[in-house]
Amino acid sequence: MPPLVLLACAILFEVSGTVMLRLSDGMSKLAPAVAVVVFYGASFYFLALVIKRIDIGVTYAVWAGAGTAIVAVVGVLIWDEPVNALKVASILAVIAGVIGLNLSGGH
């Protein structure tokens, strides 16, 4: 499987784990708490596969940055978290950083 597909899987599992973390209510609800462990485990598995083929710094920055940006958007869309110009600018800065790292040729 191409490394960028593996990285996308790692990001999606990380975002899913974070959403489940919110739904677990402090890990007090069994099903979402189990899903947290499963999704984060899957995320790290795919992340481990990716760092065999893409520089670790680029991999981690893209994984963390993309996950952070997606989770911020999910928070706004699903839980009506506040959105303001600074939040939007910050998310765009994270996305720009991820794009810049990809263009830097780390893979």
ChimeraX attribute file (.defattr): number of C-alpha atoms within 10 A of each C-alpha:
attribute: neighborCount
match mode: 1-to-1
recipient: residues
	/A:1	7
	/A:2	8
	/A:3	18
	/A:4	14
	/A:5	12
	/A:6	19
	/A:7	23
	/A:8	19
	/A:9	19
	/A:10	27
	/A:11	26
	/A:12	20
	/A:13	23
	/A:14	27
	/A:15	26
	/A:16	19
	/A:17	24
	/A:18	19
	/A:19	19
	/A:20	22
	/A:21	19
	/A:22	14
	/A:23	17
	/A:24	18
	/A:25	12
	/A:26	10
	/A:27	15
	/A:28	10
	/A:29	13
	/A:30	11
	/A:31	12
	/A:32	20
	/A:33	19
	/A:34	15
	/A:35	19
	/A:36	25
	/A:37	14
	/A:38	15
	/A:39	21
	/A:40	21
	/A:41	16
	/A:42	19
	/A:43	24
	/A:44	16
	/A:45	15
	/A:46	20
	/A:47	23
	/A:48	16
	/A:49	15
	/A:50	24
	/A:51	18
	/A:52	11
	/A:53	14
	/A:54	17
	/A:55	13
	/A:56	16
	/A:57	12
	/A:58	19
	/A:59	25
	/A:60	16
	/A:61	16
	/A:62	23
	/A:63	22
	/A:64	18
	/A:65	20
	/A:66	23
	/A:67	22
	/A:68	19
	/A:69	20
	/A:70	17
	/A:71	17
	/A:72	17
	/A:73	18
	/A:74	15
	/A:75	16
	/A:76	13
	/A:77	12
	/A:78	9
	/A:79	9
	/A:80	10
	/A:81	11
	/A:82	9
	/A:83	13
	/A:84	7
	/A:85	8
	/A:86	9
	/A:87	14
	/A:88	14
	/A:89	11
	/A:90	12
	/A:91	19
	/A:92	13
	/A:93	14
	/A:94	20
	/A:95	18
	/A:96	13
	/A:97	16
	/A:98	20
	/A:99	13
	/A:100	13
	/A:101	17
	/A:102	15
	/A:103	10
	/A:104	10
	/A:105	10
	/A:106	13
	/A:107	16
